[in-house]
Amino acid sequence: MGLPVSMPRSPGFPQILTKLRKEANLSQHTLALELETSPNCISNWERGVVSPSLYNVEKVATYFGYKWGLIKI
C-alpha cells in the first residue's frame, strides 16, 4: 500500500482576509476602523492566532461584498 496522498488545501479565513484587504489597498488599521474592531484583532485573524466570531465573519464578508457563507472559516 502506498502512502496517503494529501489533497491541496483551499485557503482559509486568514489567507482570504489578507488577500481581500490587500486587494482593497487597506491597512489593518483602516479595516479595523471600518469593521469597528481593533487592528490587533485584524492582525490575529490574518495570522490565524484566533478565529473571528461568526458575527465578525459576517461583517468582513458584508464589507467586501460577499455572503458570509461563501467565505471559509
PLY file of the C-alpha trace (Angstrom):
ply
format ascii 1.0
element vertex 73
property float x
property float y
property float z
element edge 72
property int vertex1
property int vertex2
end_header
0.00 0.00 0.00
1.21 3.46 -0.86
1.31 6.49 1.33
-1.87 8.55 1.54
-1.99 11.36 -0.96
-2.68 14.71 0.63
-5.27 16.91 -1.00
-4.33 20.51 -1.70
-5.76 22.79 0.95
-8.03 25.59 -0.04
-7.25 28.94 1.55
-8.77 29.51 4.96
-10.08 32.68 6.54
-6.63 34.14 7.37
-5.45 33.90 3.75
-8.77 35.14 2.34
-8.92 38.12 4.70
-5.33 39.12 3.94
-5.93 38.83 0.17
-9.15 40.85 0.26
-7.61 43.55 2.46
-4.53 43.91 0.28
-6.53 43.90 -2.95
-8.63 46.74 -1.49
-5.39 48.55 -0.60
-6.39 48.81 3.06
-4.13 48.80 6.08
-5.05 46.63 9.04
-5.76 49.84 10.95
-8.16 51.19 8.30
-10.00 47.87 8.01
-10.28 47.70 11.79
-11.89 51.15 11.84
-14.34 50.11 9.12
-15.28 46.92 10.98
-15.36 48.62 14.39
-12.72 46.35 15.85
-9.05 46.72 16.75
-6.04 46.47 14.45
-4.78 43.76 16.81
-7.89 41.66 16.01
-7.29 42.02 12.27
-3.65 41.02 12.74
-4.60 37.99 14.86
-7.23 36.88 12.34
-4.78 37.20 9.43
-2.09 35.25 11.26
-4.58 32.57 12.34
-3.83 33.19 16.02
-7.55 33.40 16.79
-10.64 32.82 14.70
-13.23 35.56 14.41
-16.73 35.02 15.71
-19.40 34.28 13.14
-20.68 37.82 13.73
-17.29 39.20 12.67
-17.03 36.82 9.70
-20.37 38.21 8.54
-19.11 41.79 9.00
-15.99 41.04 6.95
-17.99 39.30 4.21
-20.53 42.12 4.02
-17.81 44.77 3.92
-16.15 43.09 0.95
-19.48 42.35 -0.79
-19.77 38.61 -0.16
-22.38 36.44 1.50
-20.75 35.23 4.68
-21.43 31.56 3.94
-19.16 31.82 0.90
-16.10 32.72 2.98
-14.44 29.68 4.51
-13.59 30.00 8.18
0 1
1 2
2 3
3 4
4 5
5 6
6 7
7 8
8 9
9 10
10 11
11 12
12 13
13 14
14 15
15 16
16 17
17 18
18 19
19 20
20 21
21 22
22 23
23 24
24 25
25 26
26 27
27 28
28 29
29 30
30 31
31 32
32 33
33 34
34 35
35 36
36 37
37 38
38 39
39 40
40 41
41 42
42 43
43 44
44 45
45 46
46 47
47 48
48 49
49 50
50 51
51 52
52 53
53 54
54 55
55 56
56 57
57 58
58 59
59 60
60 61
61 62
62 63
63 64
64 65
65 66
66 67
67 68
68 69
69 70
70 71
71 72
